[in-house]
Amino acid sequence: MSKIVLSMATLRLLSGSIEIIAAIIMLRLAQVDRALLVNSALALVGPIVLLTTTSIGLAGLAEKLSFSKMLWVLAGVACIFIGVLKSK
């Protein structure tokens, strides 16, 4: 198995575990205001994991992709972030 794929999968498993732990914490707190604080903290985890896994994947593909294809991939990632940021 590729170290890059293993790294990307590990980050996603870590992210999912953080989400599950946060849900358990929300249930234990049983208060809307505190659950909202936990949820707000999770808003940082998603984009950080997305950027990190995408960066690792792009680094692994750097030698296989042409420069123009790499620009298309980066433009796609930029569109995702613009879409997410514009919805708030």
Distance bins in CASP14 RR format, pairs under 12 A and 6 or more apart:
PFRMAT RR
TARGET T0000
AUTHOR 0000-0000-0000
RMODE 2
METHOD distances of the structure
MODEL  1
1 7 0 0 0 0 0 1 0 0 0 0 0
1 8 0 0 0 0 0 1 0 0 0 0 0
1 9 0 0 0 0 1 0 0 0 0 0 0
1 10 0 0 0 0 0 1 0 0 0 0 0
2 8 0 0 0 0 1 0 0 0 0 0 0
2 9 0 0 0 0 1 0 0 0 0 0 0
2 56 0 0 0 0 0 1 0 0 0 0 0
2 57 0 0 0 0 1 0 0 0 0 0 0
2 59 0 0 0 0 0 1 0 0 0 0 0
2 60 0 0 0 0 1 0 0 0 0 0 0
2 61 0 0 0 0 0 1 0 0 0 0 0
2 64 0 0 0 0 0 1 0 0 0 0 0
3 9 0 0 0 0 0 1 0 0 0 0 0
3 10 0 0 0 0 0 1 0 0 0 0 0
3 56 0 0 0 0 1 0 0 0 0 0 0
3 57 0 0 0 0 0 1 0 0 0 0 0
3 59 0 0 0 0 0 1 0 0 0 0 0
3 60 0 0 0 0 1 0 0 0 0 0 0
4 10 0 0 0 0 0 1 0 0 0 0 0
4 11 0 0 0 0 0 1 0 0 0 0 0
4 53 0 0 0 0 1 0 0 0 0 0 0
4 54 0 0 0 0 0 1 0 0 0 0 0
4 55 0 0 0 0 0 1 0 0 0 0 0
4 56 1 0 1 0 0 0 0 0 0 0 0
4 57 1 0 1 0 0 0 0 0 0 0 0
4 58 0 0 0 0 1 0 0 0 0 0 0
4 59 1 0 0 1 0 0 0 0 0 0 0
4 60 1 0 1 0 0 0 0 0 0 0 0
4 61 0 0 0 0 1 0 0 0 0 0 0
4 62 0 0 0 0 0 1 0 0 0 0 0
4 63 0 0 0 0 0 1 0 0 0 0 0
4 64 0 0 0 0 0 1 0 0 0 0 0
5 11 0 0 0 0 0 1 0 0 0 0 0
5 12 0 0 0 0 0 1 0 0 0 0 0
5 53 0 0 0 0 0 1 0 0 0 0 0
5 56 0 0 0 0 1 0 0 0 0 0 0
5 57 0 0 0 0 1 0 0 0 0 0 0
5 60 0 0 0 0 1 0 0 0 0 0 0
5 61 0 0 0 0 0 1 0 0 0 0 0
6 12 0 0 0 0 0 1 0 0 0 0 0
6 13 0 0 0 0 0 1 0 0 0 0 0
6 53 0 0 0 0 0 1 0 0 0 0 0
6 56 0 0 0 0 1 0 0 0 0 0 0
6 57 0 0 0 0 0 1 0 0 0 0 0
7 13 0 0 0 0 0 1 0 0 0 0 0
7 14 0 0 0 0 0 1 0 0 0 0 0
7 49 0 0 0 0 0 1 0 0 0 0 0
7 52 0 0 0 0 1 0 0 0 0 0 0
7 53 0 0 0 0 1 0 0 0 0 0 0
7 54 0 0 0 0 0 1 0 0 0 0 0
7 55 0 0 0 0 0 1 0 0 0 0 0
7 56 1 0 1 0 0 0 0 0 0 0 0
7 57 0 0 0 0 1 0 0 0 0 0 0
7 59 0 0 0 0 1 0 0 0 0 0 0
7 60 0 0 0 0 1 0 0 0 0 0 0
8 14 0 0 0 0 0 1 0 0 0 0 0
8 15 0 0 0 0 0 1 0 0 0 0 0
8 49 0 0 0 0 1 0 0 0 0 0 0
8 50 0 0 0 0 0 1 0 0 0 0 0
8 52 0 0 0 0 1 0 0 0 0 0 0
8 53 1 0 1 0 0 0 0 0 0 0 0
8 54 0 0 0 0 1 0 0 0 0 0 0
8 55 0 0 0 0 1 0 0 0 0 0 0
8 56 1 0 1 0 0 0 0 0 0 0 0
8 57 1 0 0 1 0 0 0 0 0 0 0
8 58 0 0 0 0 0 1 0 0 0 0 0
8 59 0 0 0 0 0 1 0 0 0 0 0
8 60 0 0 0 0 1 0 0 0 0 0 0
8 61 0 0 0 0 0 1 0 0 0 0 0
9 15 0 0 0 0 0 1 0 0 0 0 0
9 16 0 0 0 0 0 1 0 0 0 0 0
9 49 0 0 0 0 0 1 0 0 0 0 0
9 53 0 0 0 0 1 0 0 0 0 0 0
9 56 0 0 0 0 0 1 0 0 0 0 0
9 57 0 0 0 0 0 1 0 0 0 0 0
10 16 0 0 0 0 0 1 0 0 0 0 0
10 17 0 0 0 0 0 1 0 0 0 0 0
10 49 0 0 0 0 0 1 0 0 0 0 0
10 52 0 0 0 0 0 1 0 0 0 0 0
10 53 0 0 0 0 1 0 0 0 0 0 0
10 56 0 0 0 0 1 0 0 0 0 0 0
11 17 0 0 0 0 0 1 0 0 0 0 0
11 18 0 0 0 0 0 1 0 0 0 0 0
11 45 0 0 0 0 0 1 0 0 0 0 0
11 46 0 0 0 0 0 1 0 0 0 0 0
11 48 0 0 0 0 1 0 0 0 0 0 0
11 49 1 0 1 0 0 0 0 0 0 0 0
11 50 0 0 0 0 1 0 0 0 0 0 0
11 51 0 0 0 0 0 1 0 0 0 0 0
11 52 1 0 1 0 0 0 0 0 0 0 0
11 53 1 0 1 0 0 0 0 0 0 0 0
11 54 0 0 0 0 0 1 0 0 0 0 0
11 55 0 0 0 0 0 1 0 0 0 0 0
11 56 1 0 0 1 0 0 0 0 0 0 0
11 57 0 0 0 0 0 1 0 0 0 0 0
12 18 0 0 0 0 0 1 0 0 0 0 0
12 19 0 0 0 0 0 1 0 0 0 0 0
12 45 0 0 0 0 0 1 0 0 0 0 0
12 46 0 0 0 0 0 1 0 0 0 0 0
12 49 1 0 0 1 0 0 0 0 0 0 0
12 50 0 0 0 0 1 0 0 0 0 0 0
12 52 0 0 0 0 1 0 0 0 0 0 0
12 53 1 0 0 1 0 0 0 0 0 0 0
12 54 0 0 0 0 0 1 0 0 0 0 0
12 56 0 0 0 0 0 1 0 0 0 0 0
13 19 0 0 0 0 0 1 0 0 0 0 0
13 20 0 0 0 0 0 1 0 0 0 0 0
13 49 0 0 0 0 0 1 0 0 0 0 0
13 53 0 0 0 0 0 1 0 0 0 0 0
14 20 0 0 0 0 0 1 0 0 0 0 0
14 21 0 0 0 0 0 1 0 0 0 0 0
14 45 0 0 0 0 1 0 0 0 0 0 0
14 46 0 0 0 0 0 1 0 0 0 0 0
14 48 0 0 0 0 0 1 0 0 0 0 0
14 49 1 0 0 1 0 0 0 0 0 0 0
14 52 0 0 0 0 0 1 0 0 0 0 0
14 53 0 0 0 0 0 1 0 0 0 0 0
15 21 0 0 0 0 0 1 0 0 0 0 0
15 22 0 0 0 0 0 1 0 0 0 0 0
15 42 0 0 0 0 1 0 0 0 0 0 0
15 44 0 0 0 0 0 1 0 0 0 0 0
15 45 1 0 0 1 0 0 0 0 0 0 0
15 46 1 0 0 1 0 0 0 0 0 0 0
15 47 0 0 0 0 0 1 0 0 0 0 0
15 48 0 0 0 0 1 0 0 0 0 0 0
15 49 1 0 1 0 0 0 0 0 0 0 0
15 50 0 0 0 0 1 0 0 0 0 0 0
15 51 0 0 0 0 0 1 0 0 0 0 0
15 52 0 0 0 0 1 0 0 0 0 0 0
15 53 0 0 0 0 1 0 0 0 0 0 0
16 22 0 0 0 0 1 0 0 0 0 0 0
16 23 0 0 0 0 0 1 0 0 0 0 0
16 42 0 0 0 0 0 1 0 0 0 0 0
16 45 0 0 0 0 1 0 0 0 0 0 0
16 46 0 0 0 0 1 0 0 0 0 0 0
16 49 0 0 0 0 1 0 0 0 0 0 0
17 23 0 0 0 0 0 1 0 0 0 0 0
17 24 0 0 0 0 0 1 0 0 0 0 0
17 45 0 0 0 0 0 1 0 0 0 0 0
17 49 0 0 0 0 0 1 0 0 0 0 0
18 24 0 0 0 0 0 1 0 0 0 0 0
18 25 0 0 0 0 0 1 0 0 0 0 0
18 38 0 0 0 0 0 1 0 0 0 0 0
18 41 0 0 0 0 1 0 0 0 0 0 0
18 42 1 0 0 1 0 0 0 0 0 0 0
18 44 0 0 0 0 0 1 0 0 0 0 0
18 45 1 0 1 0 0 0 0 0 0 0 0
18 46 0 0 0 0 1 0 0 0 0 0 0
18 48 0 0 0 0 0 1 0 0 0 0 0
18 49 0 0 0 0 1 0 0 0 0 0 0
19 25 0 0 0 0 0 1 0 0 0 0 0
19 26 0 0 0 0 0 1 0 0 0 0 0
19 38 0 0 0 0 0 1 0 0 0 0 0
19 39 0 0 0 0 0 1 0 0 0 0 0
19 41 0 0 0 0 0 1 0 0 0 0 0
19 42 1 0 0 1 0 0 0 0 0 0 0
19 43 0 0 0 0 0 1 0 0 0 0 0
19 45 1 0 0 1 0 0 0 0 0 0 0
19 46 0 0 0 0 1 0 0 0 0 0 0
19 49 0 0 0 0 0 1 0 0 0 0 0
20 26 0 0 0 0 0 1 0 0 0 0 0
20 27 0 0 0 0 0 1 0 0 0 0 0
20 42 0 0 0 0 0 1 0 0 0 0 0
20 45 0 0 0 0 0 1 0 0 0 0 0
21 27 0 0 0 0 0 1 0 0 0 0 0
21 28 0 0 0 0 0 1 0 0 0 0 0
21 38 0 0 0 0 1 0 0 0 0 0 0
21 41 0 0 0 0 0 1 0 0 0 0 0
21 42 0 0 0 0 1 0 0 0 0 0 0
21 45 0 0 0 0 0 1 0 0 0 0 0
22 28 0 0 0 0 0 1 0 0 0 0 0
22 29 0 0 0 0 0 1 0 0 0 0 0
22 34 0 0 0 0 0 1 0 0 0 0 0
22 35 0 0 0 0 1 0 0 0 0 0 0
22 36 0 0 0 0 0 1 0 0 0 0 0
22 37 0 0 0 0 0 1 0 0 0 0 0
22 38 1 0 1 0 0 0 0 0 0 0 0
22 39 1 0 0 1 0 0 0 0 0 0 0
22 40 0 0 0 0 0 1 0 0 0 0 0
22 41 1 0 0 1 0 0 0 0 0 0 0
22 42 1 0 1 0 0 0 0 0 0 0 0
22 43 0 0 0 0 0 1 0 0 0 0 0
22 44 0 0 0 0 0 1 0 0 0 0 0
22 45 0 0 0 0 1 0 0 0 0 0 0
22 46 0 0 0 0 0 1 0 0 0 0 0
23 29 0 0 0 0 0 1 0 0 0 0 0
23 35 0 0 0 0 1 0 0 0 0 0 0
23 38 0 0 0 0 1 0 0 0 0 0 0
23 39 0 0 0 0 1 0 0 0 0 0 0
23 42 0 0 0 0 1 0 0 0 0 0 0
24 30 0 0 0 0 0 1 0 0 0 0 0
24 35 0 0 0 0 0 1 0 0 0 0 0
24 38 0 0 0 0 1 0 0 0 0 0 0
25 31 0 0 0 0 0 1 0 0 0 0 0
25 34 0 0 0 0 1 0 0 0 0 0 0
25 35 0 0 0 0 1 0 0 0 0 0 0
25 37 0 0 0 0 1 0 0 0 0 0 0
25 38 1 0 1 0 0 0 0 0 0 0 0
25 39 0 0 0 0 0 1 0 0 0 0 0
25 41 0 0 0 0 1 0 0 0 0 0 0
25 42 0 0 0 0 0 1 0 0 0 0 0
26 32 0 0 0 0 1 0 0 0 0 0 0
26 33 0 0 0 0 0 1 0 0 0 0 0
26 34 1 0 0 1 0 0 0 0 0 0 0
26 35 1 0 1 0 0 0 0 0 0 0 0
26 36 0 0 0 0 1 0 0 0 0 0 0
26 37 0 0 0 0 1 0 0 0 0 0 0
26 38 1 0 1 0 0 0 0 0 0 0 0
26 39 1 0 0 1 0 0 0 0 0 0 0
26 40 0 0 0 0 0 1 0 0 0 0 0
26 41 0 0 0 0 0 1 0 0 0 0 0
26 42 0 0 0 0 1 0 0 0 0 0 0
27 34 0 0 0 0 0 1 0 0 0 0 0
27 35 0 0 0 0 1 0 0 0 0 0 0
27 38 0 0 0 0 0 1 0 0 0 0 0
28 34 0 0 0 0 1 0 0 0 0 0 0
28 35 0 0 0 0 1 0 0 0 0 0 0
28 38 0 0 0 0 1 0 0 0 0 0 0
29 35 1 0 1 0 0 0 0 0 0 0 0
29 36 0 0 0 0 1 0 0 0 0 0 0
29 37 0 0 0 0 1 0 0 0 0 0 0
29 38 1 0 0 1 0 0 0 0 0 0 0
29 39 0 0 0 0 0 1 0 0 0 0 0
30 38 0 0 0 0 0 1 0 0 0 0 0
31 37 0 0 0 0 1 0 0 0 0 0 0
31 38 0 0 0 0 0 1 0 0 0 0 0
32 38 0 0 0 0 0 1 0 0 0 0 0
32 39 0 0 0 0 0 1 0 0 0 0 0
33 39 0 0 0 0 0 1 0 0 0 0 0
33 40 0 0 0 0 0 1 0 0 0 0 0
34 40 0 0 0 0 0 1 0 0 0 0 0
34 41 0 0 0 0 0 1 0 0 0 0 0
35 41 0 0 0 0 0 1 0 0 0 0 0
35 42 0 0 0 0 0 1 0 0 0 0 0
36 42 0 0 0 0 0 1 0 0 0 0 0
36 43 0 0 0 0 0 1 0 0 0 0 0
37 43 0 0 0 0 0 1 0 0 0 0 0
38 44 0 0 0 0 0 1 0 0 0 0 0
38 45 0 0 0 0 0 1 0 0 0 0 0
39 45 0 0 0 0 0 1 0 0 0 0 0
41 48 0 0 0 0 0 1 0 0 0 0 0
42 48 0 0 0 0 0 1 0 0 0 0 0
42 49 0 0 0 0 0 1 0 0 0 0 0
43 49 0 0 0 0 0 1 0 0 0 0 0
43 84 0 0 0 0 0 1 0 0 0 0 0
43 85 0 0 0 0 0 1 0 0 0 0 0
43 88 0 0 0 0 1 0 0 0 0 0 0
44 50 0 0 0 0 0 1 0 0 0 0 0
44 51 0 0 0 0 0 1 0 0 0 0 0
45 51 0 0 0 0 0 1 0 0 0 0 0
45 52 0 0 0 0 0 1 0 0 0 0 0
46 52 0 0 0 0 1 0 0 0 0 0 0
46 53 0 0 0 0 1 0 0 0 0 0 0
46 54 0 0 0 0 0 1 0 0 0 0 0
46 80 0 0 0 0 0 1 0 0 0 0 0
46 81 0 0 0 0 0 1 0 0 0 0 0
46 84 0 0 0 0 1 0 0 0 0 0 0
47 53 0 0 0 0 0 1 0 0 0 0 0
47 54 0 0 0 0 0 1 0 0 0 0 0
47 77 0 0 0 0 0 1 0 0 0 0 0
47 80 0 0 0 0 1 0 0 0 0 0 0
47 81 1 0 0 1 0 0 0 0 0 0 0
47 83 0 0 0 0 0 1 0 0 0 0 0
47 84 1 0 0 1 0 0 0 0 0 0 0
47 85 0 0 0 0 1 0 0 0 0 0 0
47 88 0 0 0 0 0 1 0 0 0 0 0
48 54 0 0 0 0 0 1 0 0 0 0 0
48 55 0 0 0 0 0 1 0 0 0 0 0
49 55 0 0 0 0 0 1 0 0 0 0 0
49 56 0 0 0 0 0 1 0 0 0 0 0
50 56 0 0 0 0 0 1 0 0 0 0 0
50 57 0 0 0 0 0 1 0 0 0 0 0
50 76 0 0 0 0 0 1 0 0 0 0 0
50 77 0 0 0 0 1 0 0 0 0 0 0
50 80 1 0 0 1 0 0 0 0 0 0 0
50 81 0 0 0 0 1 0 0 0 0 0 0
50 84 0 0 0 0 1 0 0 0 0 0 0
51 57 0 0 0 0 0 1 0 0 0 0 0
51 58 0 0 0 0 0 1 0 0 0 0 0
51 74 0 0 0 0 0 1 0 0 0 0 0
51 77 0 0 0 0 1 0 0 0 0 0 0
51 78 0 0 0 0 0 1 0 0 0 0 0
51 80 0 0 0 0 0 1 0 0 0 0 0
51 81 0 0 0 0 1 0 0 0 0 0 0
51 84 0 0 0 0 0 1 0 0 0 0 0
52 58 0 0 0 0 0 1 0 0 0 0 0
52 59 0 0 0 0 0 1 0 0 0 0 0
52 77 0 0 0 0 0 1 0 0 0 0 0
53 59 0 0 0 0 0 1 0 0 0 0 0
53 60 0 0 0 0 0 1 0 0 0 0 0
53 77 0 0 0 0 0 1 0 0 0 0 0
54 60 0 0 0 0 0 1 0 0 0 0 0
54 61 0 0 0 0 0 1 0 0 0 0 0
54 70 0 0 0 0 0 1 0 0 0 0 0
54 73 0 0 0 0 1 0 0 0 0 0 0
54 74 0 0 0 0 1 0 0 0 0 0 0
54 76 0 0 0 0 1 0 0 0 0 0 0
54 77 1 0 1 0 0 0 0 0 0 0 0
54 78 0 0 0 0 0 1 0 0 0 0 0
54 80 0 0 0 0 1 0 0 0 0 0 0
54 81 0 0 0 0 0 1 0 0 0 0 0
55 61 0 0 0 0 0 1 0 0 0 0 0
55 62 0 0 0 0 0 1 0 0 0 0 0
55 73 0 0 0 0 0 1 0 0 0 0 0
55 74 0 0 0 0 0 1 0 0 0 0 0
55 77 0 0 0 0 1 0 0 0 0 0 0
56 62 0 0 0 0 0 1 0 0 0 0 0
57 63 0 0 0 0 0 1 0 0 0 0 0
57 64 0 0 0 0 0 1 0 0 0 0 0
57 65 0 0 0 0 0 1 0 0 0 0 0
57 70 0 0 0 0 0 1 0 0 0 0 0
57 73 0 0 0 0 1 0 0 0 0 0 0
57 74 0 0 0 0 0 1 0 0 0 0 0
57 77 0 0 0 0 0 1 0 0 0 0 0
58 64 0 0 0 0 0 1 0 0 0 0 0
58 65 0 0 0 0 1 0 0 0 0 0 0
58 69 0 0 0 0 0 1 0 0 0 0 0
58 70 1 0 0 1 0 0 0 0 0 0 0
58 71 0 0 0 0 0 1 0 0 0 0 0
58 72 0 0 0 0 0 1 0 0 0 0 0
58 73 1 0 0 1 0 0 0 0 0 0 0
58 74 1 0 0 1 0 0 0 0 0 0 0
58 76 0 0 0 0 0 1 0 0 0 0 0
58 77 0 0 0 0 1 0 0 0 0 0 0
59 65 0 0 0 0 0 1 0 0 0 0 0
59 70 0 0 0 0 0 1 0 0 0 0 0
59 73 0 0 0 0 0 1 0 0 0 0 0
60 70 0 0 0 0 0 1 0 0 0 0 0
60 73 0 0 0 0 0 1 0 0 0 0 0
61 67 0 0 0 0 0 1 0 0 0 0 0
61 69 0 0 0 0 1 0 0 0 0 0 0
61 70 1 0 0 1 0 0 0 0 0 0 0
61 72 0 0 0 0 0 1 0 0 0 0 0
61 73 1 0 0 1 0 0 0 0 0 0 0
61 74 0 0 0 0 0 1 0 0 0 0 0
62 69 0 0 0 0 0 1 0 0 0 0 0
62 70 1 0 0 1 0 0 0 0 0 0 0
62 73 0 0 0 0 0 1 0 0 0 0 0
62 74 0 0 0 0 0 1 0 0 0 0 0
63 70 0 0 0 0 0 1 0 0 0 0 0
64 70 0 0 0 0 1 0 0 0 0 0 0
64 73 0 0 0 0 0 1 0 0 0 0 0
65 71 0 0 0 0 1 0 0 0 0 0 0
65 72 0 0 0 0 1 0 0 0 0 0 0
65 73 1 0 0 1 0 0 0 0 0 0 0
65 74 0 0 0 0 0 1 0 0 0 0 0
66 72 0 0 0 0 1 0 0 0 0 0 0
66 73 0 0 0 0 0 1 0 0 0 0 0
67 73 0 0 0 0 0 1 0 0 0 0 0
67 74 0 0 0 0 0 1 0 0 0 0 0
68 74 0 0 0 0 0 1 0 0 0 0 0
68 75 0 0 0 0 0 1 0 0 0 0 0
69 75 0 0 0 0 0 1 0 0 0 0 0
69 76 0 0 0 0 0 1 0 0 0 0 0
70 76 0 0 0 0 0 1 0 0 0 0 0
70 77 0 0 0 0 0 1 0 0 0 0 0
71 77 0 0 0 0 0 1 0 0 0 0 0
71 78 0 0 0 0 0 1 0 0 0 0 0
72 78 0 0 0 0 0 1 0 0 0 0 0
72 79 0 0 0 0 0 1 0 0 0 0 0
73 79 0 0 0 0 0 1 0 0 0 0 0
73 80 0 0 0 0 0 1 0 0 0 0 0
74 80 0 0 0 0 0 1 0 0 0 0 0
74 81 0 0 0 0 0 1 0 0 0 0 0
75 81 0 0 0 0 0 1 0 0 0 0 0
75 82 0 0 0 0 0 1 0 0 0 0 0
76 82 0 0 0 0 1 0 0 0 0 0 0
76 83 0 0 0 0 0 1 0 0 0 0 0
77 83 0 0 0 0 0 1 0 0 0 0 0
77 84 0 0 0 0 0 1 0 0 0 0 0
78 84 0 0 0 0 0 1 0 0 0 0 0
78 85 0 0 0 0 0 1 0 0 0 0 0
79 85 0 0 0 0 0 1 0 0 0 0 0
79 86 0 0 0 0 0 1 0 0 0 0 0
80 86 0 0 0 0 0 1 0 0 0 0 0
80 87 0 0 0 0 0 1 0 0 0 0 0
81 87 0 0 0 0 0 1 0 0 0 0 0
81 88 0 0 0 0 0 1 0 0 0 0 0
82 88 0 0 0 0 0 1 0 0 0 0 0
END
